[in-house]
Amino acid sequence: MATNNTLANLRDRVNRLIELQGEDSPCAAFIFTNEDVFTWSEDGGDQLPVDREVAFEVLNSIEDDYDYLYTEIFDCIDRELRERGLVDS
């Protein structure tokens, strides 16, 4: 899978996919941005944003350290196809 280090990189990748597959092509996406990387205040009431550099490191580590998530997603796709009788068990 390609790393999308910025929203601009993601936009470029999406634009290439649209060129190749058409804008009506089905898709699923899980997008996390720096707004999703935060800590909580000590009382648990407020979300505290982290530095943008920390957000980059955290989000990039997801692809580097948690690549099994891609395997899980492809397993889900396979299961869905099997349930529809499109793949032999």
Chimera marker file (.cmm) of the C-alpha trace (Angstrom):
<marker_set name="trace">
<marker id="1" x="0.000" y="0.000" z="0.000" r="1" g="1" b="0" radius="0.5"/>
<marker id="2" x="1.170" y="3.503" z="-0.744" r="1" g="1" b="0" radius="0.5"/>
<marker id="3" x="1.961" y="5.855" z="2.080" r="1" g="1" b="0" radius="0.5"/>
<marker id="4" x="-0.018" y="9.066" z="2.096" r="1" g="1" b="0" radius="0.5"/>
<marker id="5" x="2.059" y="11.430" z="4.191" r="1" g="1" b="0" radius="0.5"/>
<marker id="6" x="-0.137" y="14.443" z="3.526" r="1" g="1" b="0" radius="0.5"/>
<marker id="7" x="-3.662" y="15.154" z="2.380" r="1" g="1" b="0" radius="0.5"/>
<marker id="8" x="-2.154" y="16.525" z="-0.852" r="1" g="1" b="0" radius="0.5"/>
<marker id="9" x="-0.444" y="13.155" z="-1.469" r="1" g="1" b="0" radius="0.5"/>
<marker id="10" x="-3.732" y="11.397" z="-0.782" r="1" g="1" b="0" radius="0.5"/>
<marker id="11" x="-5.557" y="13.696" z="-3.192" r="1" g="1" b="0" radius="0.5"/>
<marker id="12" x="-3.000" y="12.931" z="-5.922" r="1" g="1" b="0" radius="0.5"/>
<marker id="13" x="-3.381" y="9.188" z="-5.344" r="1" g="1" b="0" radius="0.5"/>
<marker id="14" x="-7.167" y="9.447" z="-5.432" r="1" g="1" b="0" radius="0.5"/>
<marker id="15" x="-7.017" y="11.487" z="-8.641" r="1" g="1" b="0" radius="0.5"/>
<marker id="16" x="-4.835" y="8.778" z="-10.249" r="1" g="1" b="0" radius="0.5"/>
<marker id="17" x="-7.276" y="6.088" z="-9.122" r="1" g="1" b="0" radius="0.5"/>
<marker id="18" x="-10.158" y="8.068" z="-10.632" r="1" g="1" b="0" radius="0.5"/>
<marker id="19" x="-8.260" y="8.343" z="-13.924" r="1" g="1" b="0" radius="0.5"/>
<marker id="20" x="-7.632" y="4.584" z="-13.953" r="1" g="1" b="0" radius="0.5"/>
<marker id="21" x="-10.935" y="3.275" z="-12.606" r="1" g="1" b="0" radius="0.5"/>
<marker id="22" x="-13.446" y="6.088" z="-13.131" r="1" g="1" b="0" radius="0.5"/>
<marker id="23" x="-15.065" y="8.380" z="-10.613" r="1" g="1" b="0" radius="0.5"/>
<marker id="24" x="-17.966" y="5.989" z="-10.015" r="1" g="1" b="0" radius="0.5"/>
<marker id="25" x="-15.695" y="3.091" z="-9.028" r="1" g="1" b="0" radius="0.5"/>
<marker id="26" x="-16.648" y="1.604" z="-5.631" r="1" g="1" b="0" radius="0.5"/>
<marker id="27" x="-14.203" y="2.082" z="-2.789" r="1" g="1" b="0" radius="0.5"/>
<marker id="28" x="-13.782" y="1.977" z="0.963" r="1" g="1" b="0" radius="0.5"/>
<marker id="29" x="-11.431" y="4.226" z="2.870" r="1" g="1" b="0" radius="0.5"/>
<marker id="30" x="-10.186" y="4.745" z="6.373" r="1" g="1" b="0" radius="0.5"/>
<marker id="31" x="-8.581" y="8.160" z="6.661" r="1" g="1" b="0" radius="0.5"/>
<marker id="32" x="-6.881" y="9.440" z="9.760" r="1" g="1" b="0" radius="0.5"/>
<marker id="33" x="-5.463" y="12.957" z="9.980" r="1" g="1" b="0" radius="0.5"/>
<marker id="34" x="-3.598" y="14.967" z="12.579" r="1" g="1" b="0" radius="0.5"/>
<marker id="35" x="-6.997" y="15.784" z="14.142" r="1" g="1" b="0" radius="0.5"/>
<marker id="36" x="-7.305" y="12.105" z="15.091" r="1" g="1" b="0" radius="0.5"/>
<marker id="37" x="-4.004" y="12.096" z="16.974" r="1" g="1" b="0" radius="0.5"/>
<marker id="38" x="-4.542" y="13.641" z="20.370" r="1" g="1" b="0" radius="0.5"/>
<marker id="39" x="-4.239" y="13.068" z="24.078" r="1" g="1" b="0" radius="0.5"/>
<marker id="40" x="-6.777" y="13.785" z="26.801" r="1" g="1" b="0" radius="0.5"/>
<marker id="41" x="-6.592" y="16.376" z="29.543" r="1" g="1" b="0" radius="0.5"/>
<marker id="42" x="-5.968" y="14.998" z="33.024" r="1" g="1" b="0" radius="0.5"/>
<marker id="43" x="-9.666" y="15.239" z="33.888" r="1" g="1" b="0" radius="0.5"/>
<marker id="44" x="-10.530" y="13.448" z="30.631" r="1" g="1" b="0" radius="0.5"/>
<marker id="45" x="-12.750" y="16.259" z="29.463" r="1" g="1" b="0" radius="0.5"/>
<marker id="46" x="-10.731" y="17.832" z="26.679" r="1" g="1" b="0" radius="0.5"/>
<marker id="47" x="-8.898" y="16.513" z="23.660" r="1" g="1" b="0" radius="0.5"/>
<marker id="48" x="-5.417" y="17.967" z="23.437" r="1" g="1" b="0" radius="0.5"/>
<marker id="49" x="-3.863" y="18.119" z="19.976" r="1" g="1" b="0" radius="0.5"/>
<marker id="50" x="-0.310" y="16.907" z="19.564" r="1" g="1" b="0" radius="0.5"/>
<marker id="51" x="2.416" y="18.615" z="17.582" r="1" g="1" b="0" radius="0.5"/>
<marker id="52" x="2.089" y="18.050" z="13.819" r="1" g="1" b="0" radius="0.5"/>
<marker id="53" x="5.486" y="16.301" z="13.725" r="1" g="1" b="0" radius="0.5"/>
<marker id="54" x="4.295" y="13.839" z="16.381" r="1" g="1" b="0" radius="0.5"/>
<marker id="55" x="1.097" y="13.249" z="14.386" r="1" g="1" b="0" radius="0.5"/>
<marker id="56" x="3.217" y="12.465" z="11.284" r="1" g="1" b="0" radius="0.5"/>
<marker id="57" x="5.303" y="9.983" z="13.268" r="1" g="1" b="0" radius="0.5"/>
<marker id="58" x="2.272" y="8.285" z="14.812" r="1" g="1" b="0" radius="0.5"/>
<marker id="59" x="0.330" y="8.029" z="11.556" r="1" g="1" b="0" radius="0.5"/>
<marker id="60" x="3.355" y="6.786" z="9.605" r="1" g="1" b="0" radius="0.5"/>
<marker id="61" x="4.037" y="4.142" z="12.240" r="1" g="1" b="0" radius="0.5"/>
<marker id="62" x="0.594" y="2.685" z="11.571" r="1" g="1" b="0" radius="0.5"/>
<marker id="63" x="1.688" y="1.622" z="8.104" r="1" g="1" b="0" radius="0.5"/>
<marker id="64" x="5.144" y="0.551" z="9.247" r="1" g="1" b="0" radius="0.5"/>
<marker id="65" x="4.240" y="-1.290" z="12.441" r="1" g="1" b="0" radius="0.5"/>
<marker id="66" x="0.642" y="-2.396" z="11.911" r="1" g="1" b="0" radius="0.5"/>
<marker id="67" x="0.629" y="-3.735" z="8.362" r="1" g="1" b="0" radius="0.5"/>
<marker id="68" x="-1.403" y="-6.723" z="9.589" r="1" g="1" b="0" radius="0.5"/>
<marker id="69" x="-4.392" y="-4.367" z="9.377" r="1" g="1" b="0" radius="0.5"/>
<marker id="70" x="-4.184" y="-4.626" z="5.580" r="1" g="1" b="0" radius="0.5"/>
<marker id="71" x="-4.257" y="-8.415" z="5.867" r="1" g="1" b="0" radius="0.5"/>
<marker id="72" x="-7.362" y="-8.184" z="8.039" r="1" g="1" b="0" radius="0.5"/>
<marker id="73" x="-9.108" y="-5.951" z="5.500" r="1" g="1" b="0" radius="0.5"/>
<marker id="74" x="-8.271" y="-8.312" z="2.626" r="1" g="1" b="0" radius="0.5"/>
<marker id="75" x="-9.522" y="-11.234" z="4.746" r="1" g="1" b="0" radius="0.5"/>
<marker id="76" x="-12.800" y="-9.359" z="5.223" r="1" g="1" b="0" radius="0.5"/>
<marker id="77" x="-13.092" y="-8.816" z="1.470" r="1" g="1" b="0" radius="0.5"/>
<marker id="78" x="-12.423" y="-12.514" z="0.894" r="1" g="1" b="0" radius="0.5"/>
<marker id="79" x="-15.071" y="-13.501" z="3.474" r="1" g="1" b="0" radius="0.5"/>
<marker id="80" x="-17.633" y="-11.210" z="1.867" r="1" g="1" b="0" radius="0.5"/>
<marker id="81" x="-16.913" y="-12.718" z="-1.563" r="1" g="1" b="0" radius="0.5"/>
<marker id="82" x="-17.225" y="-16.247" z="-0.148" r="1" g="1" b="0" radius="0.5"/>
<marker id="83" x="-20.580" y="-15.384" z="1.441" r="1" g="1" b="0" radius="0.5"/>
<marker id="84" x="-21.745" y="-14.296" z="-1.994" r="1" g="1" b="0" radius="0.5"/>
<marker id="85" x="-20.531" y="-17.561" z="-3.534" r="1" g="1" b="0" radius="0.5"/>
<marker id="86" x="-17.933" y="-15.783" z="-5.678" r="1" g="1" b="0" radius="0.5"/>
<marker id="87" x="-14.898" y="-17.552" z="-4.172" r="1" g="1" b="0" radius="0.5"/>
<marker id="88" x="-14.568" y="-21.255" z="-3.390" r="1" g="1" b="0" radius="0.5"/>
<marker id="89" x="-14.194" y="-22.095" z="0.287" r="1" g="1" b="0" radius="0.5"/>
<link id1="1" id2="2" r="1" g="1" b="0" radius="0.2"/>
<link id1="2" id2="3" r="1" g="1" b="0" radius="0.2"/>
<link id1="3" id2="4" r="1" g="1" b="0" radius="0.2"/>
<link id1="4" id2="5" r="1" g="1" b="0" radius="0.2"/>
<link id1="5" id2="6" r="1" g="1" b="0" radius="0.2"/>
<link id1="6" id2="7" r="1" g="1" b="0" radius="0.2"/>
<link id1="7" id2="8" r="1" g="1" b="0" radius="0.2"/>
<link id1="8" id2="9" r="1" g="1" b="0" radius="0.2"/>
<link id1="9" id2="10" r="1" g="1" b="0" radius="0.2"/>
<link id1="10" id2="11" r="1" g="1" b="0" radius="0.2"/>
<link id1="11" id2="12" r="1" g="1" b="0" radius="0.2"/>
<link id1="12" id2="13" r="1" g="1" b="0" radius="0.2"/>
<link id1="13" id2="14" r="1" g="1" b="0" radius="0.2"/>
<link id1="14" id2="15" r="1" g="1" b="0" radius="0.2"/>
<link id1="15" id2="16" r="1" g="1" b="0" radius="0.2"/>
<link id1="16" id2="17" r="1" g="1" b="0" radius="0.2"/>
<link id1="17" id2="18" r="1" g="1" b="0" radius="0.2"/>
<link id1="18" id2="19" r="1" g="1" b="0" radius="0.2"/>
<link id1="19" id2="20" r="1" g="1" b="0" radius="0.2"/>
<link id1="20" id2="21" r="1" g="1" b="0" radius="0.2"/>
<link id1="21" id2="22" r="1" g="1" b="0" radius="0.2"/>
<link id1="22" id2="23" r="1" g="1" b="0" radius="0.2"/>
<link id1="23" id2="24" r="1" g="1" b="0" radius="0.2"/>
<link id1="24" id2="25" r="1" g="1" b="0" radius="0.2"/>
<link id1="25" id2="26" r="1" g="1" b="0" radius="0.2"/>
<link id1="26" id2="27" r="1" g="1" b="0" radius="0.2"/>
<link id1="27" id2="28" r="1" g="1" b="0" radius="0.2"/>
<link id1="28" id2="29" r="1" g="1" b="0" radius="0.2"/>
<link id1="29" id2="30" r="1" g="1" b="0" radius="0.2"/>
<link id1="30" id2="31" r="1" g="1" b="0" radius="0.2"/>
<link id1="31" id2="32" r="1" g="1" b="0" radius="0.2"/>
<link id1="32" id2="33" r="1" g="1" b="0" radius="0.2"/>
<link id1="33" id2="34" r="1" g="1" b="0" radius="0.2"/>
<link id1="34" id2="35" r="1" g="1" b="0" radius="0.2"/>
<link id1="35" id2="36" r="1" g="1" b="0" radius="0.2"/>
<link id1="36" id2="37" r="1" g="1" b="0" radius="0.2"/>
<link id1="37" id2="38" r="1" g="1" b="0" radius="0.2"/>
<link id1="38" id2="39" r="1" g="1" b="0" radius="0.2"/>
<link id1="39" id2="40" r="1" g="1" b="0" radius="0.2"/>
<link id1="40" id2="41" r="1" g="1" b="0" radius="0.2"/>
<link id1="41" id2="42" r="1" g="1" b="0" radius="0.2"/>
<link id1="42" id2="43" r="1" g="1" b="0" radius="0.2"/>
<link id1="43" id2="44" r="1" g="1" b="0" radius="0.2"/>
<link id1="44" id2="45" r="1" g="1" b="0" radius="0.2"/>
<link id1="45" id2="46" r="1" g="1" b="0" radius="0.2"/>
<link id1="46" id2="47" r="1" g="1" b="0" radius="0.2"/>
<link id1="47" id2="48" r="1" g="1" b="0" radius="0.2"/>
<link id1="48" id2="49" r="1" g="1" b="0" radius="0.2"/>
<link id1="49" id2="50" r="1" g="1" b="0" radius="0.2"/>
<link id1="50" id2="51" r="1" g="1" b="0" radius="0.2"/>
<link id1="51" id2="52" r="1" g="1" b="0" radius="0.2"/>
<link id1="52" id2="53" r="1" g="1" b="0" radius="0.2"/>
<link id1="53" id2="54" r="1" g="1" b="0" radius="0.2"/>
<link id1="54" id2="55" r="1" g="1" b="0" radius="0.2"/>
<link id1="55" id2="56" r="1" g="1" b="0" radius="0.2"/>
<link id1="56" id2="57" r="1" g="1" b="0" radius="0.2"/>
<link id1="57" id2="58" r="1" g="1" b="0" radius="0.2"/>
<link id1="58" id2="59" r="1" g="1" b="0" radius="0.2"/>
<link id1="59" id2="60" r="1" g="1" b="0" radius="0.2"/>
<link id1="60" id2="61" r="1" g="1" b="0" radius="0.2"/>
<link id1="61" id2="62" r="1" g="1" b="0" radius="0.2"/>
<link id1="62" id2="63" r="1" g="1" b="0" radius="0.2"/>
<link id1="63" id2="64" r="1" g="1" b="0" radius="0.2"/>
<link id1="64" id2="65" r="1" g="1" b="0" radius="0.2"/>
<link id1="65" id2="66" r="1" g="1" b="0" radius="0.2"/>
<link id1="66" id2="67" r="1" g="1" b="0" radius="0.2"/>
<link id1="67" id2="68" r="1" g="1" b="0" radius="0.2"/>
<link id1="68" id2="69" r="1" g="1" b="0" radius="0.2"/>
<link id1="69" id2="70" r="1" g="1" b="0" radius="0.2"/>
<link id1="70" id2="71" r="1" g="1" b="0" radius="0.2"/>
<link id1="71" id2="72" r="1" g="1" b="0" radius="0.2"/>
<link id1="72" id2="73" r="1" g="1" b="0" radius="0.2"/>
<link id1="73" id2="74" r="1" g="1" b="0" radius="0.2"/>
<link id1="74" id2="75" r="1" g="1" b="0" radius="0.2"/>
<link id1="75" id2="76" r="1" g="1" b="0" radius="0.2"/>
<link id1="76" id2="77" r="1" g="1" b="0" radius="0.2"/>
<link id1="77" id2="78" r="1" g="1" b="0" radius="0.2"/>
<link id1="78" id2="79" r="1" g="1" b="0" radius="0.2"/>
<link id1="79" id2="80" r="1" g="1" b="0" radius="0.2"/>
<link id1="80" id2="81" r="1" g="1" b="0" radius="0.2"/>
<link id1="81" id2="82" r="1" g="1" b="0" radius="0.2"/>
<link id1="82" id2="83" r="1" g="1" b="0" radius="0.2"/>
<link id1="83" id2="84" r="1" g="1" b="0" radius="0.2"/>
<link id1="84" id2="85" r="1" g="1" b="0" radius="0.2"/>
<link id1="85" id2="86" r="1" g="1" b="0" radius="0.2"/>
<link id1="86" id2="87" r="1" g="1" b="0" radius="0.2"/>
<link id1="87" id2="88" r="1" g="1" b="0" radius="0.2"/>
<link id1="88" id2="89" r="1" g="1" b="0" radius="0.2"/>
</marker_set>
